[in-house]
Amino acid sequence: MNENCYLLLELDFDPPVEDQNVIDQRIEEKRKFWSINSNDFKRGAEYKKYLDMLPEIKRIMCDPLERKKQSETACNHVYTQLDKDLNILGRSGEITEDVVEKIATVKKLSVDIVKKRASALGIKIGKKKADFDSDYNKYYKNKPAKADVFDGMKNFLNPFNKDNFYDFLNPGTIPNMDKLPCDKLTQFAKEKKEKFNKNDSNSSSGKKVCEACELTFKDENSKTIYDEYLAWCKRRSILDDAKRIAQMAGLELSNAQGDIYIGQLTELFKDRELAKNVLIAFCKVEKIAYNLNPTQRNNENIKVCRCGHINDVSDGRAVCQNCGNELIIKCPNPTCGVENDANIKVCKCGFKFENIDKALALYDLAEYSIKKLDFEVANVHLKDAERYWPGSSKVKAIREQLEESKQRIGDIAVNMRKAVKEKLYYEAKEQYATLQRSFPEFKEADLEEEMSIAIETAKSYYDIARSVSNETDIIENCVKAHENCCDYPGVRELISKYPPQMPTNLRILPDGKTKTNILSWDESTSDGAIYYYIVRKKDAIPINTKDGEFVGRVNICSFNDCNILPGIFYYYAIFAERAGVYSRPLTSRIPVLNLFEIANVKITTGDSMLQLEWDPIPSGSTVELFRSSDGDKEEHINSNNSSGYLDSGLENDKVYNYRLCLVYNVNGQKQASKGITISGIPTRLPNAIESLSVNLVQDNTFQAVWENPENSEVQVYCSTDRPEYKFGEVVPQSMLDSKMRRLAITKTAYNSGTFQFQGDGLLYISAVVIKSGSAVIGAISRASKGKTVTIKNIAAVNDKIHIFTDSPKGVTGFVVLCRFDKYPIDICDKKAIRKYISLKQYQHDNALIINDLKQKNYYFSVFAEFSIDGEKDYSSGADYLFENASKEVITYSISLAKKLFGFGESSVKIDFEAENESFILPDIDIVSAVEHIPIFKESAKLFYSIPTQPVTGSLQVKIPLPKNIERETYVKAFLKNKESQSSYQLQLKFNSVSKIS
């Protein structure tokens, strides 16, 4: 048995595992694994072999002497090459920590083992080499994305004395605005933009900043770009200040001064070590003398909070001295619950601790809303906070505070805000005063100002209305007073003496297709701002504004009533309204009956059949189907109350017309709608396109290639959302057009084409065959620039294939597909060998490792895996050919055949043979050079060409010698095509001549 038991069982061998229970347990684990995977198409034979070896493995591992031999053999096997590499790398007597880590990664050993071997060889382990330039450029010099755009917005922020978008949007003194979710920030931006409604420079600047905020906070990616810009600005400000102090001190920073700036940087990084490294790198590049003398603190007693504050917890403190938040946070994931330092980014279970930052910011927002007595808004913020940080004790405390405030106040605060919204400022002012009596600390300056201005403006117009005698002037000023404050005392009493004239000529048109009653009328002849108040009532005419159901208030002479039911008699009344005073009603004397039509009728083609589908019909109604074709009389074919009908036994490629009516029971009588018409052609649909591959060609150009054996007419559709359709599904083209967008493809062949896509997101592509208005969904692929894996190199390392990549941001794993004949078609290619590699495994190995190295050419396609809204998604594939096939070695000999006695001709004979009896001779070029054997084909002269041909045994090629051949001419054979170099190797036989003259 050549295999080493310790290595086979993956047990520690230095020092060796001696516990028999541990060994037996591992043998059983391996037995199960080998048994389960014994049919694996790659390593099944190998696992069966190990299963057969189990009795011998058990015997060896139960014998202490044999076990000792095995551990020694394992050490020799593993350490021989490791010691050789360490002796070369540590020739100076020292290697650095980063070199040790690289060795451990390549050798798949632990760092401790590498250090142990280095120590045994007398090699010291030094600290990692600091890359000062890299840190300086990354954290100080290099501008982040869109820095110039954000710098340009500072001019618009200056009038408001704000430095950034967060301070600009802050409605009060809410801390941590930058931690709020994007939807809250964009909501603040939209609300603030409504306040900039004047035609002045201040409002213009404010609108531009609000619009910029909406774009910046539209999603998490855009917000991250802005946050990185602000962090860069803060870092530069801190480091520039350190440089200023150092210049005044003669380009030198003391430890005490450095601690100040390290503390400030720690608040940004939440990592004190990184803060130290950045300051040291900055001082090195800027040539500032600074020798860090670390303070002798017990690191176990130092905790960095999420706010960046450094806390000494030796006194037993559990909360941050700066912000009061917990320094140790229990993971909110119910399946985890691990306690973590507050400053970590991600728990080992995958929970993102940035969600806690969002929750804390929402708590602050909820507290701010409670202080404003805006309880509904506070409740919304608390629900959002619970979603980000479930089970937080803070939620419970703030919710108790909210409930206590609501009990003390009741509905006063809600009613006050409702009154403000309806411009009932007198009522709102009374409720505001009631609130202040209960809560003396409650004060809302903006609201006070709004109420005061509205009431004062209404008073001024009312005073004018009372002082004039002209009816037109009285009405005009009363209307203006009412527009500013709807409940100003005396306005309604004064203007009620002049009620508006009612509108005339009411017209009502029921539209069953849109399920709407369309109302129109002629305007009132009264002066002033007139509104129209619409009331609807079933089975009777409304007589006043309270008699019936209010359906709308408009300032135009039309209204679409969509909130109706089919088969119901409705009456309407229209009142002209001016400043809260109503005219006599304009009524409909004839009831309106709307019979809804069937909605979203779709027809799908099949072989000798047509499938009709529609939306669910109203309760109590029935669908009646009629069919006709080629001018034939319409016939009734079906009556049902379902959502579809399959009409089969039809003649292919013939047009069939359908009419679908809905029948209602109206007051005991059946009434039918006019009906919806639709046509279809049954036919045999082509097969779905089974394969589609999409690859980035250059910049924004992608190439799509599909297999099309039936030569069908293919259309390519795309969507930024995951398509809801499955492969082979048949859907109406109209439905497909509403869900996906047709791509403009520039055809390069009958089965390929190119298209442009400029976004960085993921685009789903589908090859679709369309016939007779139906679409057959084909293979679905993906296109992406920003989320595609870049394969840097593939190499064979320790009998395994290592794929070295640059992975995109947000990746959770990789899917590697491999074929030996061509590149995999897509991630769904069933003929490809598939392997999934997790992100954790990739980070451990620094490569994607395939445990299968054969003498073959591997066509790899690598896909990045992402988790989007809890679902797995994949990038487009990155292709790479790894050439590892054994080459066909073809040997040849050169000999001369001279003419005898002046007869015949002189020639060069070249004999070819290979290891295999039968082989294919590739295209060969015989080249010549004078006075030396040709070294490179390009620098020699073509002497003769031999075409590719099959060979059995050997092949002799006879080349006549030219009469004018130069003396000292040498010849040599070369492969004609570079592509052949991966499959063939030419060798000149030993003792064969090259000189032919």
Disulfide bonds with the S-S distance in Angstrom:
none
